Amino acid sequence: MSAIASEEILGEIPVEVVVELGRRKMLLRELAAMEVDDVVELDQPTDRPLDLVVGGKVLARGELVMIGERVALRIVEVTGRAGKEG
């Protein structure tokens, strides 16, 4: 199979894309005590781009935008691609 054919096949495989707002470690007892209207503070500053993560790797960064009634991510930086340096 040629490299072009392989790329075409791989290009059709669906993958889960995660937009990460931030992280925080919490104790299990803190999670169990959570109630409606509680706030979980994240480590992400509000002015920093959000990470677009695929397979545990950050592939891009972006900013939240609204498209109609939906939230979307506008890519502002591509940090790397599978199989390429970047």
Secondary structure, DSSP 8 states (H G I E B T S, - for coil): --HHHHHHHHTT----EEEE-------HHHHHT--TT-----S--TTS-EEEEETTEEEEEEEEEEETTEEEEEEEEE--BTTB--
